[in-house]
Structure formats: C-alpha cells, structure tokens
Amino acid sequence: MNPQIEIILYADEHAGAFRQLNLEWLEKYNLTESHDLEVINDPKGTILDRGGHIYMAKTKDGAVGSAALVKTGNGEYELAKMAVAPAWQGKGISKLLLEKCLDKARQLNAEKIILFSNHQLRAAIGLYEKYGFRHIAVTGSPFETADIKMELVL
C-alpha cells in the first residue's frame, strides 16, 4: 500500500474534486452523459441520501481518486464513479478504492455489486475481473455508452 494515500469518506468539501476527477476520465473517453452529470453535480442527493457511500483517495496535496457504492435495490449496490487523477494512475489507488467499496458492501450484507462500463476502459475492466466480477448481459443501464455490465456475487 502506498503510505501517501489515505482512503477517506466523502464530505461536502470534496464535491469539486469528485466532479473534476470524474469529468476528466468521462471527457477523455467521450462518455459524458446527462446521468453522469446529474450524479457528479449532486453526489449527496444522488448517492449518499439514497443509502450509498462515496470514498475519496487523498494525499497531502488533496483528493486524487474517488469511488462510490450506489444503493440500487435490496441487497444490491452499483460500483460507480471510480476515478483516479492521471498523475496518480498506476499506483494502486483504484485497487485501494475498490477494496474499500467491497469491504463496505460486505459490512452492509450486500448480496451483489453490479457495475456498468465501456470497452475502452480496459485497465478498469481488468481490475474488476481480477476481483471476481463477471460479465453479464447489459440490462437496466442508465447509460447509453455502457456496453459492459459486470456483477460480483458476495
């Protein structure tokens, strides 16, 4: 683990960083949609107030990553808005964020975690596969650009 990185709970003061971190990768891959903007502009209302959780990866210089667990149903959560600042990619931050989300899901007695992705995000998809997420049919997606859906049964 990188001693410079701390995984912390999201607070209102992280709203700008959460928005910027996610806009950065969404725009890079031309994947920004209205649903994304709704979530990143109001993480409290769209995630936290609905029983979800957001984690931030923080360094002494500020927030460098994010990941969210969105409550989607009874015993089901969606892994969403996982982002790492370009300068911090390849340092294991996504792994730390993912592990934090998985730990939280288990604490909440979640039965499964789903996620939506896009084939362009090869590194992320590889990470999800390494943690046991399996590809399933893309159904119920709020995203037009999501051509991949995965689930992890806990």
C-alpha positions in Angstrom: 0.0 0.0 0.0 1.1 3.5 -0.8 1.8 5.3 2.5 1.0 8.6 0.9 -2.6 7.6 0.1 -5.4 7.6 2.6 -8.9 6.4 1.7 -11.5 8.6 3.5 -15.2 9.1 3.5 -16.6 11.7 1.1 -17.5 15.0 2.7 -19.1 18.1 1.1 -15.7 19.7 0.8 -14.8 17.0 -1.7 -17.6 17.9 -4.2 -15.3 19.9 -6.5 -12.7 17.2 -6.6 -15.3 14.4 -7.1 -16.8 16.3 -10.0 -13.4 17.1 -11.6 -11.9 13.6 -11.2 -14.9 12.0 -12.9 -15.3 14.6 -15.6 -11.7 14.2 -16.5 -12.0 10.5 -17.5 -15.5 10.8 -18.9 -14.4 13.5 -21.3 -11.2 11.8 -22.2 -13.2 8.8 -23.5 -16.1 10.8 -24.8 -18.5 9.1 -22.4 -20.1 12.0 -20.5 -23.9 11.7 -20.4 -26.7 13.5 -18.6 -26.9 10.8 -15.9 -23.2 11.2 -15.2 -23.6 15.0 -14.8 -26.6 14.5 -12.5 -24.6 12.3 -10.2 -21.3 14.3 -10.2 -23.1 17.6 -9.7 -25.1 16.2 -6.8 -23.4 13.3 -5.2 -25.1 13.9 -1.8 -28.6 13.8 -3.4 -28.0 11.0 -5.9 -25.8 8.7 -3.9 -25.5 9.5 -0.2 -29.1 10.5 0.6 -30.2 7.2 -1.1 -28.2 4.9 1.1 -25.0 4.9 -0.8 -21.4 5.7 0.1 -18.5 7.6 -1.5 -14.8 7.2 -0.8 -12.0 9.6 -1.7 -8.3 8.8 -2.1 -6.5 11.6 -0.5 -2.8 12.7 -0.4 -1.2 15.6 1.3 -2.0 17.6 -1.8 -5.7 16.8 -1.9 -8.1 14.3 -3.4 -6.7 12.1 -6.2 -9.4 9.5 -6.6 -13.0 8.5 -5.9 -15.3 5.5 -5.9 -18.9 5.2 -4.9 -21.3 2.4 -3.9 -24.8 3.4 -5.1 -27.7 1.5 -3.5 -29.8 0.1 -6.3 -32.1 -2.3 -4.6 -32.5 -4.6 -1.6 -29.0 -6.1 -1.1 -27.7 -4.7 -4.3 -25.2 -1.9 -4.9 -23.6 -0.4 -8.0 -19.9 0.4 -8.1 -19.8 3.8 -9.7 -17.7 6.9 -10.3 -14.3 5.3 -9.8 -11.7 7.8 -10.9 -8.0 8.4 -10.3 -6.2 11.6 -11.4 -3.9 10.9 -14.4 -0.7 11.8 -12.4 -1.7 9.2 -9.8 -2.7 6.3 -12.1 -0.7 3.1 -11.9 0.0 3.5 -8.2 -2.7 1.0 -6.8 -5.2 3.7 -5.9 -8.1 2.1 -7.9 -7.3 -1.2 -6.0 -7.5 0.6 -2.6 -10.8 2.3 -3.6 -12.3 -1.0 -4.9 -11.2 -2.9 -1.8 -12.8 -0.2 0.4 -16.1 -0.4 -1.5 -16.1 -4.2 -1.4 -15.4 -4.2 2.4 -18.3 -1.7 2.9 -20.6 -3.8 0.7 -19.8 -6.9 2.9 -20.5 -4.9 6.1 -23.8 -3.9 4.6 -24.6 -7.5 3.9 -24.9 -6.8 0.2 -25.7 -9.8 -1.9 -24.2 -8.4 -5.1 -22.4 -5.5 -6.7 -23.0 -4.5 -10.3 -21.2 -2.0 -12.4 -21.6 -0.5 -15.9 -18.6 0.2 -18.0 -17.4 0.8 -21.5 -15.0 -1.4 -23.6 -12.5 1.5 -23.8 -11.7 1.3 -20.1 -9.5 -1.8 -20.4 -7.5 -1.3 -17.2 -10.6 -0.8 -15.1 -12.3 -3.9 -16.6 -9.1 -5.9 -16.0 -9.1 -4.8 -12.3 -12.8 -5.8 -11.9 -12.2 -9.2 -13.4 -9.2 -9.7 -11.1 -11.6 -9.2 -8.1 -14.1 -11.7 -9.4 -16.6 -9.5 -11.3 -18.2 -11.5 -14.1 -19.6 -10.2 -17.4 -23.3 -10.4 -17.7 -25.9 -9.1 -20.2 -26.2 -5.3 -20.3 -29.7 -4.6 -19.0 -31.1 -1.8 -16.9 -28.4 0.7 -17.7 -28.9 4.4 -17.2 -26.0 5.0 -19.7 -26.2 4.9 -23.5 -22.5 4.3 -23.7 -22.4 1.4 -21.3 -21.6 -1.7 -23.4 -20.4 -3.7 -20.5 -22.2 -4.8 -17.3 -20.5 -6.9 -14.6 -21.5 -8.3 -11.3 -19.9 -9.7 -8.2 -22.0 -12.0 -6.1 -20.8 -11.7 -2.5 
